[in-house]
Amino acid sequence: MRIRVRVRTDGRFVRRLHGLLTPGPTASYQRRPAPQADVAEEERDEYNLWQSANRLVQQIHDLSEDFPRGGAYPLRAGLRRTAISFAVLIAQAQMKEDTGQQLNILGKAQVALAEFEVQIDLASHRDLLTTVQLRDLFGELVSLSRQLTSRCRIVAERAARREEPKAPPLVA
C-alpha cells in the first residue's frame, strides 16, 4: 500500500523527503540506507525517529485493514490520519532551522502521539485488536515517545547554547 502526502511549501520540504529516498531498480522508491558512523549523532537520531514514524504508519495501515467495514470506519480513518500526521510533523520539525519552531512542531507531534494512544485504547475496548497487536503497538508508542522526548531535549539544549549571553571583550 502506498501513501501519498501532498504538502505545499517552498520546495525545501519536498527536496528533503526526496533526499531520504533513493531510486530503486524498479520505478518505485526504496528507503535510503541508514547514515554512516561519520554522520553526526543528531542526524542519526532524526533519521531513526522519522523511520520509526513511518514504520508506525505502515503498521497501522496493515492492522486497520482487518477492521469491520461498519461502525469502525471513523476509528480506522482516525487512526490512519493520526499516524500520518505524526509522521508528517516529524518530517516538518526536521525541516525547520529555528529551534523554537522545531520545539513547537515536536510538541504538536507529542499531542498527536497522545491522541493516537487514546484511539488505540478505544479500538482495544471494541475488540478490534488482539492482545499481541496491542502489545506491539504500545511498545512502538513507548519507543516513539522516548525518541521524541530525547529529540525535544536535544533541540532545547541546542537553543540554550545559542542563547547564552556572550561575555564582553576585554579591553586592555
N, C-alpha and C positions, 0 to 999 in steps of 0.2 A: 504494500500500500504506500503510495507516495503522497506526501503532504506538501501543499504549496502555500506559501505565505507571501503576500504582496505587501510591501512597505514602501511608502513614498518618502524618500529622503533626498539628500543632495548627492547620493551615489556612493558615499563612503561606506554605508552600511552594507550595500549590495556587494561592493568590492571586497569587503572584509569577509562576508559569508562565502564568496567565491574563493577566497584565499584559504578557507577551511576545507574546501573540497578540491579534489583533483580529478581530471577526466580519467575514466577507466577504459578498459579495452573495448567496451561497447558504448552506446550513446548515453548511458546513464552515468551518474557520478558516484564515486566511492569516497569514503572518508579519507582524509589525508592521514599519513602516519603520525603518531604522537611526536611531540617535539623532542629533540635530542637532548642529551645531558648538558650541552653547552648553552642551551637556551635558558634564560632566567627562570628561576623557580616561580616567579609571579605569573609568567606566561603559561607555564605548565598547569598551575592552579586554575587559571582562567579556562584553559582548554579542557581540563578534567571536569570542571563544573558544567561547561557547555555540553560536553559529551554525555555526562550523566543526565542532564535535562533532556537531551534528545533521546536517550535510552528510555527515559520515563514516558515520553510521548509515544514511542513505539509500543511500549508495554501496555499503556492504557488503551491504545487503539486495538491491540490484539485482544485484550481482556474484554473490552466493551462490545466486541463483535458478537459475543455469546449472550448479551443481554436480550431479554424478550422484547419484541417489537412494540408491545402495548404501552403501558404506563411508565415504563422505564426509559422512554425516549428522552425526556428532558434531562434525566440524570446522566444518560450516556453523552448527550450533547454538552452538558455542563462539565463533565469530567474531561472530555476531549478539549473543550475550549480552554479550560483552566490549565491543562497540561501544555497546550500550545502557547498560551500567553506567558506561562512561566519560562518556557524556553526562549521566547522572543524577548522577554525582559532581560534575561541573562545576556543575550547577544547585544541588546541595546546598551546595557551597562558597560560591556567591553568596548563599545564604540566611543563612548564619551571620554573626553580627556580631562574634563573638570571633575575633581573628586567629589564636590558637592552634588553634582548631577548623578554621578555614579552611585553615591550613597542613597540618594532619593529613589533611583530606579531599583537598587538592590532591596530597599525597604518595601517597595511595591511587590517585588518577587517573593519576599517573605510573607506578605499578606496573601499572595496567590497560593503559596505552599500551604498556609493555614486553611484557606478555603478548600483546597484540594483534599486536605485531611478530613474536613467535615463531610465532603461529598463521598469519600471512600467509606467513612463511618455509616453514612446513610445507605450506601449500597450494601454494606455488610448486614445492616438491620433488615433489609429487604431480601436477604439471602441470595444476592446476585453474584457474590464472590465466595469462593471456597476458603477454608482456613489457610491453606497453603498460599493461595493468591494474596490473601490479606497479609500474611506474614512477610511475603516477598515485597509487597507494596509498602508496608510500613517500614521495613528495613531500608528500602530505597529512599523513603521520605526522611528517615533519620540521617542517612548518609548525605542526602542533599542539604538538609538543614545544617549539618555540621560544616559542609563545604561552603555554604552560603554565609554562615556566621564567620567563618575564617576569612572569607573574601571581604566581608564588611570590615573586619578588624584590620586587614592589610590596607584597605583603601583609607580607613580613618587614620591609621598610623602614618601613611604617606601624606595625608592632608596636614597632620600635625607637624611633620617635619618641614613642610613647605612654609608653614605659617609661623615658624619660630622667629622671634624678633632678631634682627641682625645687630651685633654689637657695633657701636660707632667706631670708626677708625681712630687709632691712637695718633695723637698729634705730638710730634717731637719738639 
